[in-house]
Amino acid sequence: MSREELKARVAAEIERHKEEIIAIGERIWGQPELGFKEFRTAQVVMEEFGRLDLPQRSGLAITGVKAIAEGGSPGPTVAIIGELDSILVADHPSANRETGAAHCCGHNAQLANMLGAGIALVESGVLPQLSGRVALFAVPAEEYVEIEYRSELRRQGKIELLGGKSELVRLGEFDEIDMAMMVHTASKDHMAGIFGSSESSNGFVGKNARFTGRAAHAAGAPQRGVNALYAATVALDAINAQRETYRDEDAVRIHPIISRGGDLVNVIPNDVRLETYVRGKTVEAIESASAKVDRALKAGALALGARVDITTLPGYLPLFNDGRLLELFKGNFARDYDPAQWTARGHGAGSTDMGDIAHLMPSLHPYAVGATGQGHGNDWQIADPYVAYVLPAKLMALTAVDLLAEGAQEAKRLLDGYRPRMTKDEYLAFMRRAFAEQSFDGAAF
């Protein structure tokens, strides 16, 4: 069969299974889990791979699951990715009542997309006419949250890097993959049309700061204490005072929280914890802003005579989409939709560990506009199940056929002469250098 005939079979299979794909997305919506804890969600993925009779491996970076759909002849490997984790939005109507976890960023849809693409490729019978393989990959811990929890996993030797895809790269789970794609759900409140893509998005580093003071009776003898909470407050003010020093084109974003503010109201706080991201459009912008945040943290400690211990953690690299993959994907979108329904945006201030993969291989990360509400907000809801769950599965499956049909000519053309921005060894060396710990005793000055 020609490439177009193969694609017609895949598209028909998607439509035949659309209710099943939607049901998968809704099932995962109802059981949100946080990163490196997604055991029930991983079980759903394993069950679906089992139904497709695909060889699979699980427990990758604690919860990741990967299945391989073999083509009829050798060729490149294309990964279709879905993310397992959710975030914490405890007041969302569908949040887990015990953990506060909620799928307010659409990762449940990503898994439905990935599994739906797998269903279409397997059930349509096109795989024997493709040259290469499709890796269906459910990956953990994209949301860079609960930094202290992940740092403890690192201390225990269960992980080294704190993001799911980063850890999977370290473990060699992307070694066999030549190119990768996934689709993120977007909100109708923030993006027009049905589908879209950003030119690029921010990377970031994470920071933990622990301010240590001296406890004392908050009313009877406050002069004998050193208030670690006030030290952290001064540091936050200093971080905010830096805002006008950042260039607009660097898209710097810094948004700290105090994760521990004290223990008792009548005791001067002596142990206060702060977490933040430092985001930027380039590695250079991130490093410059990171140094300014470190100065601000030290300023808070100096002002109160407290001690601050600062840990900088490697986060994610900036994302950019591969132009040829994007062209193929948009071509499949245009089969059924007016190209005007595709929104092309500039730089995005958010971050994703798909940026790390984009530094290693051709990668694609567009958006399906199938939700409403604020991302990471308590009003986020899937508004259009077909656009959120089914259409991305269809477009990724069709793009996989484009890449691997006819002797994988498109995939080979894309890879011919391709040079990654980093090799795996360079990437791991960079991430390991980004880990840094420093202490500053404000009482010594």
BAVO-201847 format. One record per residue: residue in three letters; x, y, z of N, C-alpha, C, O in turn. Coordinates in steps of 0.05 Angstrom, whole numbers, plus 5000, padded with zeros to 4 digits. Atoms other than C-alpha are relative to their C-alpha. Layout:
BAVO-201847
ALAXYZXYZXYZXYZ/...
END
This chain:
BAVO-201847
MET501749765000500050005000501850255000504050255010/SER498649744999502150724989499950125028498350035045/ARG500149864974503551185047497250105006496250085028/GLU502749894995496751515038498049785006496249835022/GLU501850224994493250845038500449905029498549845043/LEU499450084973496750655102498850215020497650135040/LYS501149794983494751325133497049995002495850045023/ALA502950035000487551225113499149785018497149815032/ARG500750224982487350565149500450085030498850015046/VAL499549914972490450875212497950195009496950175031/ALA502149804993485551455211497449865005495949945024/ALA502550144996479650985204500049845026498049835040/GLU499850154975482150565263499850185024498650115044/ILE500349804979482751185306497050065005496150065028/GLU502849944997475551355292498449775011496549815026/ARG501550244990473250645306500449965030498749865044/HIS499350044972476650665374499750265017500750275039/LYS500049744987475151385393498749995028499750125046/GLU501350024973470451215451501849865020501949945043/GLU498150144983475550735479502350195008503250185032/ILE497849824994481051265475499150215020500550285039/ILE501149814981476651775510499749885028500350015048/ALA500450144975475051265564502649975015502749995040/ILE497450024987482451165577500850275013501750275036/GLY499449744989483451915586498450065025499450185044/GLU501749944977477551965633500749835024500649925047/ARG499250184978479851365674502450125014502550125039/ILE497649904988486651675685499450275014500650335035/TRP500849754987483452355701499149955028499650115046/GLY501150064975480052015759501949895021501149845044/GLN498050114981486451755792502750144998504750024992/PRO497549855003491652315792502149925021501449865044/GLU497850064982498452175822502450184994502750274971/LEU497749835003504752585833502449854990502549614990/GLY497750115013511452475801501649805016502049845041/PHE498650224988515351845816498349855021499349695037/LYS501950144983509051595852497749894983495649814994/GLU502350055018504751425791499649704995499549614972/PHE500150295002504050675805497349914988497249734971/ARG502650085011496550615791499750094971498649944955/THR500249915028497051035728501749824982500949754960/ALA498350185016502850605703498749734996499049614975/GLN501450255004498549995715497950014978497649824963/VAL501949965022493250275668501549974974500549844955/VAL498550015024498550365615500949714994500649624971/MET499150285004501249655625497649834991498049654974/GLU502350155008494249375619499350044970498749864956/GLU500649945029493149735552502149884982501449774961/PHE497950125017499849505525499649704999500049574978/GLY500650294999497948795547497849934980498049734967/ARG502250065019491448835507500950014971499949874954/LEU498949985027495449035446502249784995503249774973/ASP498050215002500148445459502750114992504149994975/LEU497449885006506248895456502049945022501349955046/PRO497950044979512748725492500550265014500750475002/GLN499749764985513649215548501949965023502549745032/ARG498350004977518349405604498950225019498150435010/SER501249814981516049755668502050055022504249935023/GLY498249934979519150055730502450174991504550175005/LEU497949845010523450515688500050285013498050425012/ALA499949764983525751105731497649995020496150195023/ILE501950074979521150805784497349924988496349714994/THR502850065009514450835746499750004969497549934960/GLY500349985029515850915671499549734987500349524998/VAL500850245014513150405621500550054970499850264959/LYS499449975029515550295549499349744986500149524994/ALA500650225017512849845495501150064972501350294964/ILE498949975026515749725426498149874979497549634981/ALA501650115023511449645363501949974976502850174965/GLU498150065021515849315311498850034972496649934967/GLY500750005028515449485237500949754986502049574999/GLY499450255015516348975183502949984991503849764983/SER497250015007523549165168501650205017500450385029/PRO498449824983529349525202499850294991499250354968/GLY500149715005529450285207500150155026500650045047/PRO499849834976529450865256497749945020495749815013/THR502050034979525550865321498850275006500350465013/VAL501549764994520251395332498649965027497149775030/ALA501450014975517851525403497550175001497650404992/ILE502549854994510751735420499850005031499649795043/ILE499649984971510851995492497450105013496050275002/GLY502049904983505652095546501150025028502749865036/GLU499049964973506852355617498149905021495749945018/LEU501650154980504351975678499050185022496950115034/ASP500549874974504152505732497950224998497150304976/SER501849774997499453055756501450215017503850205021/ILE498949794982500353665800498250025025496349875027/LEU501649964976497653905867498250244997499250474995/VAL502049785000491254315863497849895018495849785008/ALA501750144981487654085926497150094999495349935006/ASP502849915000481454515915498649954973496550054968/HIS501450075025480054245845497849795006498249625023/PRO502250184995473353875843500849704997499649535009/SER499250275005476853245817502649925014503749715008/ALA497550064986482853265863499749765018497649705028/ASN499950224981484852655902499750115028501250295037/ARG500749894974481952775971502349965021502550115040/GLU497950054981488052486007502650154993503950255011/THR497449885009493852765966499850284989501750434989/GLY500349745013490953385933500850004971500850214958/ALA499150025028493453135865497650044981495449944987/ALA502049965020489553345804501350034972503550144970/HIS498949995028490553285728499350274988497750284969/CYS500649725009490354045717502050094979502250334974/CYS498249935022495554025662499749814976501249834957/GLY500750165023492653495617501749764994501749654972/HIS498350235005497552925626498349754996499249564983/ASN501850225006491652445628499449984970499149764959/ALA500549995029490252665557502549904984502249764964/GLN497550095014497552545537500149704999500849584979/LEU499950294999497051825559497949884981498449674968/ALA502150095019490551735520501050034972500649864955/ASN498949955027494052045460502049784992501849664971/MET497950205005500051565465498849734996499449594977/LEU501350265002495750955477498249984975498149774962/GLY501750005024490851155422501649974975500849824957/ALA498350035024496451225372500949714998501049604976/GLY499250285001498850535392497849824991498249634975/ILE502250165009491950235384499650024970499249824957/ALA500549965029491250535314502249864984501649734964/LEU497850125015498150295291499949705001500449574981/VAL500150294997497249595318497549884986497749704970/GLU502550125009489849465302499650054970498149894957/SER500349955029490249765231501649814983501049784959/GLY498450195015495349245210502150134983503250004965/VAL498049865018500149765180502949945008504749994992/LEU497250034990506249585222501849834982504149914978/PRO498250165017508849035175501050164975503050084963/GLN499149845023509349565120501650255007502250424990/LEU498349784991513450055162502849905004503249675011/SER497150064996521050065166501050145024501650385024/GLY499149894975523050165237498249925023496949715021/ARG501550074976519750165305498750255011499650475007/VAL501349794985514950585346500249935029499249725038/ALA499850034971516650655420497850155013497650405010/LEU502249874985510450795461500950025029501449825042/PHE498449954975513251115524498450175019497750405014/ALA501249864978509651305588502250085020503449915032/VAL497749914985514551735627499150145026497050275026/PRO500949884975514251975700501050285004502750384989/ALA498849774986515252625737500850224981503150324983/GLU499349775015514953175685499750265016501350445014/GLU500449774983512153675735502250005021502549815037/TYR497749994983518253905774499050115027499450355034/VAL501249924974514953915843501049825022502549635017/GLU499150164977516153645913503049954999504049734999/ILE497250015004523453805906501449865023503349705019/GLU498850134978525153585976499649694999501449545006/TYR500650295003521752905964501949874979503049664984/ARG498350115021525652805900503050005008504549835001/SER497249994990532153025933500549765019502749665020/GLU499750234982530952485985500249744983501849564990/LEU499750235018529951965929502949994989504049784986/ARG497349995010536652205902502049915022503949765016/ARG498250084978540052125970499949705005501949585012/GLN500350294996537251425974501149844976501149594977/GLY498950135023540251265906497849884981498549734963/LYS502150115017533451125874499850154973499050044953/ILE499849855025534351685822502650175003503650205025/GLU497849804999540052165804499050274992499550475005/LEU501149755010536452695764497150025007495749825010/LEU502649974987529952995789497650014981495450024990/GLY502250005019525853015724499949734987501949594983/GLY500450265011522952395692501649944975503049744974/LYS498650055025525752455622503050025004504549874992/SER497149984994532552685649501049735011503149635003/GLU499250254987532952055692500049774979501749604980/LEU500250215020530751615634502350034979503349824970/VAL497649965017536251925590502449875014503949735001/ARG497750114985541351755644500049705000502149574998/LEU500250294999538751045648500349864972500349624970/GLY499650115027539650955572497449934986497449804965/GLU502650075012532150895557499450164975497550094961/PHE500349865025532751405501502249934980502350044958/ASP497850075018538951095471499149884973500249944952/GLU501050135024534950685421498150174984497250084962/ILE502049845013530451255401501350214983503350344991/ASP498849815018531951695341498650274998499850474992/MET501649765000526352215346497649965017496849735022/ALA502250034980520652365393497950224996498550444987/MET502149805001513952715395497949945022497649715031/MET502250024982508352845443498250254996499150444983/VAL501849785002502353315448499150085028498449915044/HIS500949904975500553755507497250134997496750264977/THR502649885000493453965523500250305007501750375025/ALA500149724994492054715522497150095004495249944998/SER502749904994486155145544499050194979500550354969/LYS501349815018481255505499500150285011499950474996/ASP499849744987481856075549502550154993502750394997/HIS497449885004489056195529501249964972503350074966/MET498950065027489955945457497749974981495849834987/ALA502150025020485656035396500349754983502349614984/GLY499950225019483955505344499749735014498649715036/ILE500350274990484254755354502849895008503049735027/PHE497350104994491754625353502050244998501350454987/GLY498049795002498155035359502749905009503049685018/SER497350064991505455055374501550265007500850474997/SER498349774993510555515406502749974987503649754981/GLU497350005012517055715375502049885018503849735010/SER498150104980520755555439498750045028496650175030/SER500949944973519855555514502449995020504649905013/ASN497849974981523955685577501149745010499749535011/GLY498950204983528655235613500250125028499450345033/PHE499749904973530155295687501949835017502649615010/VAL498850154979534055095748498250025025496750225027/GLY501549994975530854935815501950075023504350015022/LYS498449934977533255195882498449935026496049985028/ASN500950024972532255005955501750175017504250175014/ALA498549844981534355486009498949945028496549955033/ARG500750054972534355326083501350225017503750245019/PHE499149794982534855926131500049895028497949795038/THR499850094973537355746200500550235019502550385015/GLY499749784980536456236258500449895028501749685032/ARG499950094972535756166333497350045013496150265012/ALA502649994988529355996369500150155027502150145041/ALA500349864974526956426428497150065003495550034985/HIS502849934994520456626461499350254983500650454985/ALA500749795019516957056409499150265013499450475002/ALA500949764986514057536461501850075023502550305027/GLY498449944976518357456523502950074995504050235010/ALA497249945005525257476492500749994971502549844963/PRO499450015029525157606417502850094994503950014973/GLN497449895005531757976423502249785001504449814991/ARG498150224998535157306438499849814976501549634974/GLY500350175023532756986374501250124975501950354974/VAL499349915027534857026302497849894982497549654978/ASN502450075013528657026259500549914971501050084953/ALA499450115027529656566199497850074980498350094956/LEU502149935017522856746172500450284989499950334965/TYR499449735010524657486168502450004981502450154962/ALA497750035018531257286135498949924972499850034952/ALA501150095026527256916081498350224988498350254963/THR501749785010522457516075501750214987501150324965/VAL498249805012528257996062501149894974501350034954/ALA499050135024530957496011497950024978498650084955/LEU502249985020524157495975499850284990499450324966/ASP500149725008524058255974502450064981502150204961/ALA497649955016531158255945499749864972500549984952/ILE500550135026529057755891498150174983498650214959/ASN501949835015523158195872501350264991500750364969/ALA498649755008527758805870501749964976502550164963/GLN498450065024531758465815498450004974499649994952/ARG501650055024525958425767500650184977500650104953/GLU499549825022527459045727502849974988503550104969/THR497350045010534658805717500149794978502249754965/TYR500050215020532558245670499150114973497250264971/ARG500749925027532258345595497449874992496949634997/ASP502650115009525258255565500449764982499049564985/GLU499650225020528057805510501049755014501049545001/ASP499150254987530857315562497749865015498149635024/ALA502450134989523857165589500449885027499549665033/VAL499450114974526357075660497550005018496050195018/ARG502350034981521156825710501149875026502449665025/ILE499250104974522556715785497650005018496350215021/HIS502550024984516956475830500349825024499649585023/PRO499450164977518956245899497549965018495650115017/ILE501950054978514755945955501549945025503849845024/ILE498950084974516155856029498649735007496249735012/SER501250274995515055106041499949945030498549755038/ARG500250024971516355166116500650275012502750395007/GLY499849724990515255816153500550025030500750245040/GLY499750004971516255616226498549775012497149624997/ASP501350234987513555126277497850095019495649975018/LEU502049914981509855506332499950304999501950434995/VAL500349715003506956206332501450155023502050395020/ASN498749864978510156366399502949945003504249995023/VAL497250055001517056146379501250144976500250114954/ILE498649875023521856556336500849784981502249594989/PRO499450215019522456136272503049974996504550164991/ASN497150055003529355816268500649814977502949754972/ASP499650185022528355346209497950064979495649984982/VAL501949915021525155636146501049904973503449934967/ARG499350115026525155316076498750154978496450234980/LEU501049865024524355646009500749844976502949724974/GLU499550135025523655335940499450204977497650374980/THR500649835024523855685872501049874975502849704976/TYR498950045027524855605798501450264992500650475001/VAL498849775014529456065759499949934971501449764961/ARG500550085028527056045687501250214982501550444989/GLY499049825020529856355624500049874973499749634970/LYS500250095028529956295548502549864992502449684974/THR497450135007537356095545501449915025500850005047/VAL498450094978542255735589501450245013501750255037/GLU498549764989546156395596498250175017499050275038/ALA501949844985539956775619499349875027499150005047/ILE500650144975538356235670502350025020501950075043/GLU497749994982545456235698500450285012501050305035/SER499849734990545556995704497950055022498650165043/ALA502149964980538857015740500549845025499949935047/SER499550184978540856435784502050135019501750115044/ALA498049874983546956825809498850235016499550285039/LYS501349784986542557425826498249895023498050025044/VAL501650124979537756975865501849925024501149965047/ASP498250084979543656695904500850245017501050235042/ARG499349764986545757405922497750095018498250185041/ALA502349924984538757565946499649825024498949925046/LEU500350184977538456945990502150065021501550065045/LYS497949934981545057136021499450265014500150305037/ALA500649744988542657846032498049975023498250115043/GLY501950054979536857586073501349895025500849975047/ALA498550114978541557176116501750215014501950225038/LEU498349794990546257766124498450205017499350285038/ALA501649804987540758246144499249925028499150085047/LEU501050104974538357806202502149865016501749785039/GLY498050154986544857466220499349705001500149575020/ALA500850285002542056786199502049854982503849984970/ARG498450175019545256216160498149914978495849854983/VAL501550105021542856016092501649784985503949834978/ASP498950225016544355356056498549994974496049954974/ILE501249985027542955395981500749764984503149704980/THR499550225018542154795937498850074973496450124971/THR500949965027541654905862499849734986501649574987/LEU500650265012538554325823499650044970498250224962/PRO500549985029538754205748497149954994495949765004/GLY502850035007531854305720499749904971500549674966/TYR500450075027530054295646501350204981501650434988/LEU498849835021533254565583497850134984495550034982/PRO502049875017529555055537499149814977500749654967/LEU501250175021524954725486500050144973499650384972/PHE500549905027524854815411499149764983499949544987/ASN501250215016520954425359501649964974502650154962/ASP498650065025524254075300498250084977495850004975/GLY501649895021521954425237498849794981496549824972/ARG501050205019521253805193497849835013495849775000/LEU502150154986517253415245497450175002495250074998/LEU502349824998512754025254498650024973496150034972/GLU501249985027511654075179498449754994496149784983/LEU501550245005509553345174497449995017495349925007/PHE502350014981504953405235497850204990495550134990/LYS501949805009501654045209498749914974496449974969/GLY501250115025500653705141497849805006495749804992/ASN502150184992496653165176497650145012495350065008/PHE502249844990492653685213498350124977495950134979/ALA501449875022490954025147498449804983496949894965/ARG501750195015487953375120497050045006495350014989/ASP502849994991481553505160499250285010496950335015/TYR500649754987482154215187501250234984503350214971/ASP499049765012483054915161502650085014502750095038/PRO497549924988490355125172499750245018501450295035/ALA500449774983487555765203499449925028499550085047/GLN500650104973485555335262502549925015502449825038/TRP497450054987492955235278501250275009501550454993/THR498949764989495855775324503049975004503949805018/ALA497149994997503255925318500750225019500250455014/ARG499349814980505856265380503150035001504549874991/GLY497149964997512656555397501149845023500649605026/HIS498750134978516556405459498149965024496550155029/GLY501750054976513056085520501750015025504049915025/ALA498449974976515256235591500049745017501649725036/GLY500050254985513455535618502349834992503949904975/SER497850185004518154955619499149714998497049645010/THR500550285002518154215602502549854996504449954983/ASP497650165005523253655604500149894972502049754965/MET499850065028521553535531502250174987503350104967/GLY497849845009526654095522502649855001504449884984/ASP497550164998532053615546500249814977502349774965/ILE500050195022529953105494500650154974501950044956/ALA499649845025529953655440503050074997503850124974/HIS497149965003537353765455501549754990503849774981/LEU498750255006538853035440499149884973500549734961/MET501150125025534452865379497850184989496850355004/PRO502349855010529153155333497549955016496849725021/SER502350034981523053285377497850194992498250404979/LEU502449845006516053565372498250015024497749805037/HIS501649974976511553845427497850224994498050445005/PRO502149815005505254195399497849985021498049835040/TYR502249984981498654355435497449944987496850034965/ALA502850055009491554085428498250175018498350145043/VAL501649814984486554615450497349875007495249934995/GLY502350154993481654145483498950055028497149905037/ALA500849954972480954435554499050285003499250454985/THR500749734992478155045588501150055028501949865042/GLY499049934974480455425650502950065000504250074979/GLN497249924996487255605677501749755004501149595022/GLY498150224995492855105670501150015028502050235037/HIS499250024972494854875740498050145018498750215041/GLY502049864984488455205765497649825007497349604995/ASN502250174991482254945800497650004982495649864987/ASP502250005020477755095740500749854975499249854956/TRP499250155024481654665690498249764995497749605014/GLN501750225007477154175654500549934970501150104954/ILE500150085028477253765590497350084989495249994998/ALA502449895011472154125547499149874974496849844968/ASP500550135026472753765480501549745000503849734993/PRO498650264998474353025491501349914974503449794974/TYR498950095025475452905417502750144995504750014988/VAL497549855005480653465410502149935020504549925013/ALA498050054979483953305476501249724999503649685001/TYR499250284997484152545473500649864973502549714970/VAL500050165025483052305401501750124978503349984966/LEU498649885023485652805351503049995002504349934983/PRO497150024998492752825379501049724994503149684982/ALA499350275005492952065377500149954969501949824959/LYS500250035029490852085304502450144986503650024969/LEU497849855014495952615284502749885005504449884987/MET497450134994501752275319500349744985502449684975/ALA499850255014500051605289500450044970502049914958/LEU499649935029499551915219502850094995504050034975/THR497249905004506152265229502049775002504049774988/ALA498350234999509351615250500049844974502149754965/VAL500150135026506951305185501550164980503050044964/ASP498549835018509651895146503049945003504449924983/LEU497150034995516451775178501049734992503349714982/LEU498950285003516951015171498949854976499849634971/ALA501050135024512950855108502150034978503950194979/GLU498349985024516350745040503049995007504650154998/GLY497250044992522850495071501050215019503450255021/ALA499349794980522751045124501650234987503450344998/GLN498549795014524951555072499950265015501950405016/GLU500349744986522252145112501850015025503250205030/ALA498350014976525651925176502950024994504550155007/LYS497150005007532251795142500850274989503050364994/ARG499449735010531852465106500450205023502150375023/LEU499949824976530652815173502649955015503950145024/LEU497650064985536452455206502650044985504750074998/ASP497649975016541252535149501350285006500250495000/GLY498649754994546353055172499150135025500250345032/TYR500949884976542553195236502250005022503549795026/ARG498049984978547053435293498650105025497650325025/PRO501349924975544253455364501550235013503950265009/ARG498749784985545554065407501849895022503750035029/MET498350134981548453595458500049704995498049594986/THR500050294999550752875459499049925027498750085045/LYS500950094974548252445515502150055021501550145043/ASP497849954980555052485550500250295007500650365030/GLU499949714994555153245543497750085017498050255035/TYR502449934985548053285569500349925029499850085047/LEU499850094972549452865631502250155015501950215038/ALA497949844987555953245645498950275008499550375029/PHE501249744994552053905641498149985023498350155041/MET501950024978546553665687501449955026500650065047/ARG498650054975551453405738501550245010501850285034/ARG498749754992555254065738498150195012498850355029/ALA502049814990548754425752499449965029498450155042/PHE500350044972548254105820502050165016504450145010/ALA498149844984551254595870498950055027496550095031/GLU500749944972551154695945501850215011504350195007/GLN498349794987553555305983498650095026496250075029/SER501049904975552855596052501150285005503350344997/PHE499249734993553056306078499050065027496650035033/ASP500749944972553256516151499950305003502050445004/GLY500349714997550457216158501050115026501650355028/ALA499049914974552657246231503050055000504050175019/ALA497149975000559957236210500850284990503250344989/PHE499349745012559557946181499050225018499450465012/
END
